[in-house]
Amino acid sequence: MAEDFWRRHVGRELSNIKFVSGGPRLFGVPHYEQALKQYASSVGLNDMNFGLNLVEIDYRGKQAIFERVLASADGSVGDRVSMPYDFLHVTPPQGPYKFIADSELADSNGWVSVCLRLLPVVVLVVRGSWFVARGSWLVADCAV
């Protein structure tokens, strides 16, 4: 949305957009990742950086400081990378809630299987056996 606004009202040539993620790729679902890559390329967003977690913001110096969590081309991990910014949009790392992931409700990835139309819990694992969990419902981001 920011890119669209800048292109329409400011002039896209005046902005330098960087995408930085702690993950190894643009998006975790290949189907959507391909569409996002195509869109990013179509709007000239080619400065994508992966394996970097935001650890500090120097607001006075307008620097975002990232820690490398995935090995770079030279094999380094743990070093810090500083990037200047004028506008910074940050989203925290995404994942299942720990209390759900550690419960018997979760699958091996930490998420809970639900009926996509209504969000009732479809499967409940208790001591290795699968059951339909009638009357159980999930809210928010703990379901897939």
ChimeraX commands (.cxc) that place a marker at each C-alpha (Angstrom):
marker #1 position 0.00,0.00,0.00 radius 0.5
marker #1 position 2.83,2.38,0.77 radius 0.5
marker #1 position 4.40,1.76,-2.63 radius 0.5
marker #1 position 1.09,2.52,-4.34 radius 0.5
marker #1 position 0.66,5.75,-2.36 radius 0.5
marker #1 position 4.21,6.92,-3.09 radius 0.5
marker #1 position 3.87,6.08,-6.79 radius 0.5
marker #1 position 0.57,8.01,-7.08 radius 0.5
marker #1 position 1.29,11.00,-4.83 radius 0.5
marker #1 position 5.03,11.44,-4.29 radius 0.5
marker #1 position 6.76,9.86,-7.24 radius 0.5
marker #1 position 8.07,6.31,-6.95 radius 0.5
marker #1 position 11.47,7.38,-8.27 radius 0.5
marker #1 position 11.94,9.39,-5.08 radius 0.5
marker #1 position 11.63,6.36,-2.83 radius 0.5
marker #1 position 13.97,3.46,-2.14 radius 0.5
marker #1 position 11.98,0.55,-0.72 radius 0.5
marker #1 position 13.72,-2.35,1.02 radius 0.5
marker #1 position 12.08,-5.56,2.18 radius 0.5
marker #1 position 13.79,-7.20,5.16 radius 0.5
marker #1 position 12.68,-10.46,6.76 radius 0.5
marker #1 position 14.05,-12.80,9.40 radius 0.5
marker #1 position 12.76,-15.73,7.38 radius 0.5
marker #1 position 14.47,-17.48,4.50 radius 0.5
marker #1 position 11.99,-16.30,1.84 radius 0.5
marker #1 position 9.32,-13.78,0.94 radius 0.5
marker #1 position 6.32,-15.84,2.10 radius 0.5
marker #1 position 5.87,-19.28,3.62 radius 0.5
marker #1 position 3.24,-20.54,1.16 radius 0.5
marker #1 position 4.81,-21.13,-2.29 radius 0.5
marker #1 position 1.64,-20.30,-4.26 radius 0.5
marker #1 position 1.32,-16.88,-2.62 radius 0.5
marker #1 position 5.06,-16.30,-2.58 radius 0.5
marker #1 position 5.21,-16.58,-6.38 radius 0.5
marker #1 position 2.42,-14.01,-6.79 radius 0.5
marker #1 position 4.12,-11.66,-4.31 radius 0.5
marker #1 position 7.45,-11.99,-6.13 radius 0.5
marker #1 position 5.78,-11.12,-9.43 radius 0.5
marker #1 position 4.09,-8.09,-7.89 radius 0.5
marker #1 position 7.29,-6.92,-6.21 radius 0.5
marker #1 position 9.18,-7.20,-9.48 radius 0.5
marker #1 position 6.42,-5.33,-11.36 radius 0.5
marker #1 position 6.73,-2.32,-9.04 radius 0.5
marker #1 position 10.53,-2.37,-8.95 radius 0.5
marker #1 position 10.93,-3.77,-5.45 radius 0.5
marker #1 position 14.12,-5.71,-5.96 radius 0.5
marker #1 position 16.01,-4.94,-2.74 radius 0.5
marker #1 position 14.96,-7.96,-0.67 radius 0.5
marker #1 position 16.97,-9.09,2.34 radius 0.5
marker #1 position 16.33,-12.36,4.17 radius 0.5
marker #1 position 17.62,-13.87,7.41 radius 0.5
marker #1 position 17.75,-10.55,9.26 radius 0.5
marker #1 position 15.85,-9.87,12.49 radius 0.5
marker #1 position 15.27,-6.31,13.65 radius 0.5
marker #1 position 16.94,-5.96,17.06 radius 0.5
marker #1 position 17.30,-2.22,17.54 radius 0.5
marker #1 position 16.08,1.10,16.18 radius 0.5
marker #1 position 18.31,4.15,16.44 radius 0.5
marker #1 position 15.56,6.73,15.96 radius 0.5
marker #1 position 17.91,9.70,16.37 radius 0.5
marker #1 position 20.28,8.39,13.71 radius 0.5
marker #1 position 17.41,6.93,11.64 radius 0.5
marker #1 position 19.07,3.52,11.51 radius 0.5
marker #1 position 17.39,0.10,11.73 radius 0.5
marker #1 position 19.80,-2.49,13.16 radius 0.5
marker #1 position 19.30,-6.11,12.21 radius 0.5
marker #1 position 20.99,-9.29,13.42 radius 0.5
marker #1 position 21.78,-11.97,10.87 radius 0.5
marker #1 position 19.95,-15.18,11.85 radius 0.5
marker #1 position 20.55,-17.14,8.64 radius 0.5
marker #1 position 23.99,-17.64,7.14 radius 0.5
marker #1 position 24.97,-15.04,4.56 radius 0.5
marker #1 position 26.85,-15.83,1.36 radius 0.5
marker #1 position 30.14,-15.73,3.31 radius 0.5
marker #1 position 28.71,-17.97,6.05 radius 0.5
marker #1 position 28.47,-15.32,8.76 radius 0.5
marker #1 position 25.70,-15.50,11.36 radius 0.5
marker #1 position 25.09,-13.22,14.34 radius 0.5
marker #1 position 26.65,-10.09,12.87 radius 0.5
marker #1 position 24.71,-6.84,12.86 radius 0.5
marker #1 position 23.63,-4.94,9.78 radius 0.5
marker #1 position 22.56,-1.30,9.94 radius 0.5
marker #1 position 20.22,0.24,7.35 radius 0.5
marker #1 position 19.20,3.89,7.15 radius 0.5
marker #1 position 15.50,4.75,6.91 radius 0.5
marker #1 position 13.12,7.67,6.58 radius 0.5
marker #1 position 9.98,5.59,7.05 radius 0.5
marker #1 position 9.98,2.22,8.84 radius 0.5
marker #1 position 7.17,-0.31,8.92 radius 0.5
marker #1 position 7.77,-3.28,11.23 radius 0.5
marker #1 position 5.79,-6.49,11.66 radius 0.5
marker #1 position 6.77,-8.91,14.43 radius 0.5
marker #1 position 7.71,-12.50,13.59 radius 0.5
marker #1 position 4.65,-14.64,12.91 radius 0.5
marker #1 position 3.95,-18.06,14.37 radius 0.5
marker #1 position 1.58,-20.03,16.55 radius 0.5
marker #1 position 1.10,-19.09,20.17 radius 0.5
marker #1 position 3.38,-21.18,22.40 radius 0.5
marker #1 position 0.56,-22.27,24.72 radius 0.5
marker #1 position -1.37,-23.60,21.69 radius 0.5
marker #1 position 1.70,-25.15,20.03 radius 0.5
marker #1 position 2.55,-26.99,23.26 radius 0.5
marker #1 position -1.01,-28.26,23.76 radius 0.5
marker #1 position -2.74,-31.38,22.47 radius 0.5
marker #1 position -4.81,-29.19,20.14 radius 0.5
marker #1 position -1.86,-28.39,17.87 radius 0.5
marker #1 position -0.49,-30.26,14.89 radius 0.5
marker #1 position 3.26,-30.85,14.41 radius 0.5
marker #1 position 3.70,-27.24,13.23 radius 0.5
marker #1 position 1.95,-25.76,16.25 radius 0.5
marker #1 position -1.32,-24.85,14.50 radius 0.5
marker #1 position -4.85,-26.20,15.04 radius 0.5
marker #1 position -6.90,-27.73,12.20 radius 0.5
marker #1 position -10.31,-26.11,11.80 radius 0.5
marker #1 position -13.28,-26.00,9.45 radius 0.5
marker #1 position -12.40,-23.01,7.27 radius 0.5
marker #1 position -15.96,-21.69,7.02 radius 0.5
marker #1 position -16.89,-21.72,10.68 radius 0.5
marker #1 position -13.63,-22.18,12.65 radius 0.5
marker #1 position -14.75,-25.10,14.83 radius 0.5
marker #1 position -11.90,-27.40,15.80 radius 0.5
marker #1 position -11.95,-30.33,13.40 radius 0.5
marker #1 position -9.37,-32.63,14.93 radius 0.5
marker #1 position -8.18,-33.07,18.49 radius 0.5
marker #1 position -5.25,-35.32,19.32 radius 0.5
marker #1 position -5.36,-36.95,22.75 radius 0.5
marker #1 position -2.58,-39.38,23.60 radius 0.5
marker #1 position -1.91,-40.09,19.93 radius 0.5
marker #1 position -5.58,-40.67,18.93 radius 0.5
marker #1 position -7.55,-38.31,16.68 radius 0.5
marker #1 position -11.05,-37.11,17.65 radius 0.5
marker #1 position -13.57,-34.60,16.34 radius 0.5
marker #1 position -13.71,-31.87,18.97 radius 0.5
marker #1 position -17.41,-30.98,18.95 radius 0.5
marker #1 position -18.21,-27.72,20.67 radius 0.5
marker #1 position -14.61,-26.42,20.54 radius 0.5
marker #1 position -13.94,-23.16,18.72 radius 0.5
marker #1 position -10.85,-21.11,17.92 radius 0.5
marker #1 position -10.44,-17.38,17.57 radius 0.5
marker #1 position -7.72,-15.31,15.88 radius 0.5
marker #1 position -4.37,-16.50,14.57 radius 0.5
marker #1 position -3.91,-19.94,16.12 radius 0.5
marker #1 position -5.72,-21.83,13.34 radius 0.5
marker #1 position -4.85,-22.89,9.80 radius 0.5
marker link #1:1,2 radius 0.2
marker link #1:2,3 radius 0.2
marker link #1:3,4 radius 0.2
marker link #1:4,5 radius 0.2
marker link #1:5,6 radius 0.2
marker link #1:6,7 radius 0.2
marker link #1:7,8 radius 0.2
marker link #1:8,9 radius 0.2
marker link #1:9,10 radius 0.2
marker link #1:10,11 radius 0.2
marker link #1:11,12 radius 0.2
marker link #1:12,13 radius 0.2
marker link #1:13,14 radius 0.2
marker link #1:14,15 radius 0.2
marker link #1:15,16 radius 0.2
marker link #1:16,17 radius 0.2
marker link #1:17,18 radius 0.2
marker link #1:18,19 radius 0.2
marker link #1:19,20 radius 0.2
marker link #1:20,21 radius 0.2
marker link #1:21,22 radius 0.2
marker link #1:22,23 radius 0.2
marker link #1:23,24 radius 0.2
marker link #1:24,25 radius 0.2
marker link #1:25,26 radius 0.2
marker link #1:26,27 radius 0.2
marker link #1:27,28 radius 0.2
marker link #1:28,29 radius 0.2
marker link #1:29,30 radius 0.2
marker link #1:30,31 radius 0.2
marker link #1:31,32 radius 0.2
marker link #1:32,33 radius 0.2
marker link #1:33,34 radius 0.2
marker link #1:34,35 radius 0.2
marker link #1:35,36 radius 0.2
marker link #1:36,37 radius 0.2
marker link #1:37,38 radius 0.2
marker link #1:38,39 radius 0.2
marker link #1:39,40 radius 0.2
marker link #1:40,41 radius 0.2
marker link #1:41,42 radius 0.2
marker link #1:42,43 radius 0.2
marker link #1:43,44 radius 0.2
marker link #1:44,45 radius 0.2
marker link #1:45,46 radius 0.2
marker link #1:46,47 radius 0.2
marker link #1:47,48 radius 0.2
marker link #1:48,49 radius 0.2
marker link #1:49,50 radius 0.2
marker link #1:50,51 radius 0.2
marker link #1:51,52 radius 0.2
marker link #1:52,53 radius 0.2
marker link #1:53,54 radius 0.2
marker link #1:54,55 radius 0.2
marker link #1:55,56 radius 0.2
marker link #1:56,57 radius 0.2
marker link #1:57,58 radius 0.2
marker link #1:58,59 radius 0.2
marker link #1:59,60 radius 0.2
marker link #1:60,61 radius 0.2
marker link #1:61,62 radius 0.2
marker link #1:62,63 radius 0.2
marker link #1:63,64 radius 0.2
marker link #1:64,65 radius 0.2
marker link #1:65,66 radius 0.2
marker link #1:66,67 radius 0.2
marker link #1:67,68 radius 0.2
marker link #1:68,69 radius 0.2
marker link #1:69,70 radius 0.2
marker link #1:70,71 radius 0.2
marker link #1:71,72 radius 0.2
marker link #1:72,73 radius 0.2
marker link #1:73,74 radius 0.2
marker link #1:74,75 radius 0.2
marker link #1:75,76 radius 0.2
marker link #1:76,77 radius 0.2
marker link #1:77,78 radius 0.2
marker link #1:78,79 radius 0.2
marker link #1:79,80 radius 0.2
marker link #1:80,81 radius 0.2
marker link #1:81,82 radius 0.2
marker link #1:82,83 radius 0.2
marker link #1:83,84 radius 0.2
marker link #1:84,85 radius 0.2
marker link #1:85,86 radius 0.2
marker link #1:86,87 radius 0.2
marker link #1:87,88 radius 0.2
marker link #1:88,89 radius 0.2
marker link #1:89,90 radius 0.2
marker link #1:90,91 radius 0.2
marker link #1:91,92 radius 0.2
marker link #1:92,93 radius 0.2
marker link #1:93,94 radius 0.2
marker link #1:94,95 radius 0.2
marker link #1:95,96 radius 0.2
marker link #1:96,97 radius 0.2
marker link #1:97,98 radius 0.2
marker link #1:98,99 radius 0.2
marker link #1:99,100 radius 0.2
marker link #1:100,101 radius 0.2
marker link #1:101,102 radius 0.2
marker link #1:102,103 radius 0.2
marker link #1:103,104 radius 0.2
marker link #1:104,105 radius 0.2
marker link #1:105,106 radius 0.2
marker link #1:106,107 radius 0.2
marker link #1:107,108 radius 0.2
marker link #1:108,109 radius 0.2
marker link #1:109,110 radius 0.2
marker link #1:110,111 radius 0.2
marker link #1:111,112 radius 0.2
marker link #1:112,113 radius 0.2
marker link #1:113,114 radius 0.2
marker link #1:114,115 radius 0.2
marker link #1:115,116 radius 0.2
marker link #1:116,117 radius 0.2
marker link #1:117,118 radius 0.2
marker link #1:118,119 radius 0.2
marker link #1:119,120 radius 0.2
marker link #1:120,121 radius 0.2
marker link #1:121,122 radius 0.2
marker link #1:122,123 radius 0.2
marker link #1:123,124 radius 0.2
marker link #1:124,125 radius 0.2
marker link #1:125,126 radius 0.2
marker link #1:126,127 radius 0.2
marker link #1:127,128 radius 0.2
marker link #1:128,129 radius 0.2
marker link #1:129,130 radius 0.2
marker link #1:130,131 radius 0.2
marker link #1:131,132 radius 0.2
marker link #1:132,133 radius 0.2
marker link #1:133,134 radius 0.2
marker link #1:134,135 radius 0.2
marker link #1:135,136 radius 0.2
marker link #1:136,137 radius 0.2
marker link #1:137,138 radius 0.2
marker link #1:138,139 radius 0.2
marker link #1:139,140 radius 0.2
marker link #1:140,141 radius 0.2
marker link #1:141,142 radius 0.2
marker link #1:142,143 radius 0.2
marker link #1:143,144 radius 0.2
view
